[in-house]
């Protein structure tokens, strides 16, 4: 039986400058905090956006699925 030789490719690491890494990290943190606010903290009546409950109602089932109480 003959063996098929494996490809000898090596992985090339992605080199990212520190300034770009900081921007990606800051953007990710901002997005994560915004999602956390809209899903976990926004209560509709005490919302940063006034008494508008559209966002609260839109993520209502996701809140319960993730274990956040809302009423």
ABEGO torsion letter per residue (X at the ends): XBBBBBBBBBBBBBBBBAAAAAAAAAAAAAAAAAAAAAAAABAGAABAAEABAAAAAAAAAAAAAAGBBAX
